[in-house]
Amino acid sequence: MDKLIVTAVEAAVLAGKQILKVYESDHQVEIKDDQSPLTAADKASNEEINKALAVTDIPVISEENKLLPYNTRKEWGTCWIVDPLDGTKEFIKKNGEFTVNIALVTDQKPVFGVIYVPVTGELFLGNVTDKKAYKFIATAVEEIPSMKELSSFELISTVYDEDKIRVVGSRSHMNEDTEKYMSQLQQQYKEVEIVSKGSSLKFCLVAEGKADLYPRFAPTMEWDTAAGQAICEAAGFKVVDQKTGEPMLYNRENLLNNYFLVSR
């Protein structure tokens, strides 16, 4: 497992380097069939990650890979779930709030997840099995700490305030269902603070103890959430599918997620 974690972390950092090359240059934006944006950074990052993960002989589900039929995927006991550039809209806005997401999933459950922030070099790692979550800076592969050294990077959540609740809200998504949920919270707590971040960094805010809740009542895909779920679960939080009432599962026939809630 340690070897797989190191491979995923290195893949994320190497992919981040490719993303920054495009980020710092003039680049074109394509529009995919689903009307979402695609840049050269998405493609370069995806190529780097696929190359790095190939040594594991574990199949990869990636936003930018051709998706294999479910009849093939359902036979995969273990797979990688990857978003080579989560937050392409944030990338285009040049606000730095975009990430590389890599998760290992076994029997449809996240085992560990990596979220890397290329602009800052921040790297979040969550190992669900060991219930350990970490944050460190790695602007190059040489800066990645050994598994033994990681113990000094354990995340510590802040103390819960019964009168105040901090809720993660997206800069790009605040629909009627989310607003209704926020209104309910305002009736329960004296103060409701909105904390905004782009991409999978919303999961990281909760894992770090900088937020208490992350309601996502808008469409997401499996590659948007797998790594973030692993990190939050490792840090002691729950990521619950609002349709099933259970933790979200992965490598499903339909890769579109239901609404979910991240909480204590």
C-alpha positions as CSV (number, residue, x, y, z in Angstrom):
1,M,0.0,0.0,0.0
2,D,2.8,2.4,0.8
3,K,4.2,1.9,-2.6
4,L,0.9,2.7,-4.3
5,I,0.5,5.9,-2.1
6,V,4.0,7.1,-3.1
7,T,3.2,6.4,-6.8
8,A,0.0,8.4,-6.6
9,V,1.6,11.3,-4.8
10,E,4.5,11.4,-7.4
11,A,2.0,11.2,-10.2
12,A,0.0,14.2,-8.8
13,V,3.2,16.3,-8.4
14,L,4.4,15.5,-11.9
15,A,1.0,16.3,-13.3
16,G,1.0,19.6,-11.5
17,K,4.2,20.5,-13.2
18,Q,2.6,19.9,-16.6
19,I,-0.4,22.0,-15.6
20,L,1.7,24.9,-14.5
21,K,3.5,25.0,-17.8
22,V,0.2,25.7,-19.5
23,Y,-1.1,27.9,-16.7
24,E,1.9,30.3,-17.2
25,S,1.5,30.5,-21.0
26,D,-1.1,31.6,-23.5
27,H,-3.5,28.7,-24.0
28,Q,-6.7,27.8,-25.9
29,V,-9.9,26.5,-24.3
30,E,-12.0,23.8,-26.0
31,I,-15.6,23.0,-25.2
32,K,-16.4,19.3,-24.8
33,D,-19.7,17.7,-25.8
34,D,-21.1,18.2,-22.3
35,Q,-20.3,21.9,-22.6
36,S,-17.5,21.8,-20.0
37,P,-14.2,23.5,-20.8
38,L,-11.0,21.5,-21.7
39,T,-7.5,22.9,-21.9
40,A,-4.1,21.6,-22.9
41,A,-3.4,21.4,-19.2
42,D,-6.1,18.8,-18.7
43,K,-4.6,16.7,-21.5
44,A,-1.0,17.0,-20.4
45,S,-1.9,16.2,-16.8
46,N,-3.9,13.2,-17.8
47,E,-1.1,11.8,-19.9
48,E,1.4,12.2,-17.1
49,I,-0.9,10.5,-14.6
50,N,-1.7,7.6,-16.8
51,K,2.0,7.1,-17.5
52,A,2.9,7.1,-13.8
53,L,0.0,4.8,-12.8
54,A,0.7,2.3,-15.6
55,V,3.4,0.6,-13.4
56,T,0.7,-0.4,-10.9
57,D,-1.3,-2.5,-13.5
58,I,-4.5,-1.1,-11.9
59,P,-7.1,0.2,-14.3
60,V,-7.8,3.9,-14.4
61,I,-11.1,5.8,-14.5
62,S,-10.3,9.4,-15.6
63,E,-12.4,12.3,-16.7
64,E,-10.2,12.5,-19.8
65,N,-9.9,8.8,-20.6
66,K,-12.3,6.9,-22.9
67,L,-14.8,5.3,-20.5
68,L,-15.0,1.5,-20.8
69,P,-18.4,-0.2,-20.6
70,Y,-19.8,-1.0,-17.2
71,N,-19.8,-4.7,-18.0
72,T,-16.0,-4.4,-18.1
73,R,-15.6,-2.0,-15.2
74,K,-17.8,-4.0,-12.8
75,E,-15.2,-6.8,-12.8
76,W,-12.6,-4.4,-11.4
77,G,-12.1,-5.1,-7.7
78,T,-9.7,-2.2,-7.5
79,C,-9.2,0.9,-9.7
80,W,-7.8,4.4,-9.8
81,I,-10.3,7.3,-10.1
82,V,-8.6,10.4,-11.4
83,D,-9.4,14.0,-12.2
84,P,-6.3,15.4,-13.9
85,L,-7.5,18.9,-13.5
86,D,-10.4,19.6,-11.1
87,G,-11.6,23.1,-11.4
88,T,-10.9,23.9,-15.0
89,K,-13.1,27.0,-14.7
90,E,-10.9,28.1,-11.8
91,F,-7.8,27.4,-14.0
92,I,-9.2,29.6,-16.7
93,K,-10.0,32.4,-14.2
94,K,-6.4,32.1,-13.0
95,N,-7.3,32.1,-9.3
96,G,-5.2,29.1,-8.4
97,E,-8.0,27.1,-6.9
98,F,-7.6,24.0,-9.0
99,T,-6.3,20.6,-8.2
100,V,-5.1,17.2,-9.3
101,N,-7.2,14.4,-7.8
102,I,-6.1,10.7,-7.5
103,A,-7.9,8.1,-5.5
104,L,-7.6,4.3,-5.1
105,V,-10.9,2.5,-4.8
106,T,-11.4,-1.1,-3.7
107,D,-14.8,-2.8,-3.7
108,Q,-16.3,0.6,-4.6
109,K,-14.9,2.3,-1.5
110,P,-12.1,4.9,-1.4
111,V,-8.9,3.4,0.2
112,F,-6.8,6.6,0.0
113,G,-6.8,9.9,-1.9
114,V,-4.4,12.5,-3.0
115,I,-5.3,16.2,-3.8
116,Y,-2.5,18.3,-5.1
117,V,-2.7,22.1,-5.6
118,P,-0.1,23.0,-8.3
119,V,0.0,26.7,-7.7
120,T,0.8,26.5,-3.9
121,G,2.4,23.0,-3.8
122,E,0.0,22.0,-1.1
123,L,-0.6,18.3,-1.1
124,F,-3.4,16.6,0.9
125,L,-3.3,12.8,1.5
126,G,-5.8,10.7,3.3
127,N,-5.4,7.0,4.1
128,V,-8.9,5.6,5.1
129,T,-7.5,2.3,6.3
130,D,-5.2,3.9,8.9
131,K,-7.5,6.9,9.6
132,K,-4.6,9.2,8.9
133,A,-4.8,12.5,6.9
134,Y,-1.8,14.7,6.1
135,K,-1.0,18.0,4.5
136,F,2.5,19.0,3.3
137,I,4.2,21.2,0.6
138,A,5.7,19.5,-2.4
139,T,6.7,21.6,-5.4
140,A,8.9,18.8,-6.7
141,V,9.0,15.0,-6.3
142,E,12.2,15.4,-4.3
143,E,10.2,17.3,-1.6
144,I,7.8,14.4,-1.0
145,P,8.3,13.1,2.6
146,S,8.8,9.4,3.2
147,M,5.9,7.4,4.6
148,K,7.7,7.4,8.0
149,E,8.2,11.2,7.9
150,L,4.5,11.7,7.2
151,S,3.6,11.2,10.9
152,S,4.7,14.8,11.6
153,F,2.1,16.1,9.1
154,E,-1.0,14.7,10.7
155,L,-4.0,17.0,10.3
156,I,-5.7,18.4,13.4
157,S,-9.3,19.5,13.2
158,T,-10.4,22.6,15.2
159,V,-12.8,22.5,18.1
160,Y,-16.5,22.4,17.2
161,D,-18.5,25.5,18.1
162,E,-22.1,24.7,19.1
163,D,-23.3,28.2,18.3
164,K,-21.6,28.7,15.0
165,I,-21.3,26.5,12.0
166,R,-19.0,27.0,9.0
167,V,-20.4,25.8,5.7
168,V,-18.5,25.3,2.5
169,G,-20.2,27.1,-0.4
170,S,-19.0,26.9,-4.0
171,R,-18.1,30.1,-5.9
172,S,-19.9,28.6,-9.0
173,H,-22.8,26.5,-7.6
174,M,-25.4,27.8,-5.2
175,N,-28.8,26.5,-6.4
176,E,-32.2,26.5,-4.8
177,D,-31.7,23.2,-2.9
178,T,-28.5,24.5,-1.4
179,E,-30.1,27.8,-0.4
180,K,-33.0,26.0,1.2
181,Y,-30.5,23.9,3.2
182,M,-28.6,27.0,4.3
183,S,-31.9,28.5,5.4
184,Q,-32.6,25.5,7.7
185,L,-29.1,25.8,9.2
186,Q,-29.8,29.5,10.0
187,Q,-32.7,28.4,12.1
188,Q,-30.5,25.9,14.1
189,Y,-27.4,28.0,14.7
190,K,-26.8,31.6,16.0
191,E,-24.3,32.1,13.2
192,V,-23.8,30.5,9.8
193,E,-20.5,31.4,8.1
194,I,-20.0,30.7,4.4
195,V,-16.5,29.5,3.4
196,S,-15.8,29.5,-0.3
197,K,-13.3,27.6,-2.3
198,G,-13.1,26.2,-5.8
199,S,-12.6,22.5,-6.9
200,S,-11.9,19.7,-4.5
201,L,-10.4,22.2,-2.1
202,K,-13.8,22.3,-0.5
203,F,-13.2,18.8,0.9
204,C,-9.8,19.9,2.1
205,L,-11.4,22.8,4.1
206,V,-13.5,20.3,6.0
207,A,-10.6,17.9,6.5
208,E,-8.4,20.7,7.9
209,G,-11.1,21.8,10.3
210,K,-11.6,25.1,8.5
211,A,-15.2,24.2,7.9
212,D,-17.8,22.0,9.5
213,L,-20.1,21.1,6.7
214,Y,-20.0,20.7,2.9
215,P,-23.4,20.2,1.3
216,R,-23.2,19.5,-2.4
217,F,-26.7,19.6,-3.8
218,A,-25.6,20.0,-7.5
219,P,-24.2,17.6,-10.1
220,T,-20.7,16.1,-9.6
221,M,-18.9,13.1,-11.1
222,E,-17.0,10.3,-9.3
223,W,-13.6,11.8,-10.3
224,D,-14.7,15.1,-8.6
225,T,-15.2,13.5,-5.2
226,A,-13.3,10.2,-4.7
227,A,-10.0,11.7,-3.5
228,G,-11.8,14.3,-1.4
229,Q,-14.0,11.6,0.2
230,A,-10.9,9.5,1.1
231,I,-9.2,12.5,2.7
232,C,-12.3,13.5,4.7
233,E,-13.0,10.0,5.9
234,A,-9.4,9.6,6.9
235,A,-9.7,12.8,8.9
236,G,-12.8,11.5,10.7
237,F,-15.6,13.0,8.6
238,K,-18.5,11.3,6.7
239,V,-19.4,11.8,3.1
240,V,-22.9,10.6,2.8
241,D,-25.0,10.0,-0.4
242,Q,-28.2,11.9,0.3
243,K,-30.2,9.4,-1.8
244,T,-29.0,6.2,-0.1
245,G,-28.1,7.6,3.3
246,E,-24.8,5.7,3.1
247,P,-21.2,6.6,2.3
248,M,-20.8,7.3,-1.5
249,L,-19.7,4.3,-3.6
250,Y,-17.5,4.4,-6.7
251,N,-17.1,2.7,-10.1
252,R,-20.9,2.6,-10.4
253,E,-22.7,2.0,-13.7
254,N,-23.7,5.7,-13.6
255,L,-20.7,7.8,-12.7
256,L,-22.9,10.9,-11.9
257,N,-23.1,11.4,-8.2
258,N,-26.2,12.0,-6.2
259,Y,-26.3,14.9,-3.9
260,F,-24.0,14.4,-0.9
261,L,-23.1,15.9,2.5
262,V,-19.7,16.1,4.2
263,S,-20.0,16.4,8.0
264,R,-18.8,15.2,11.3
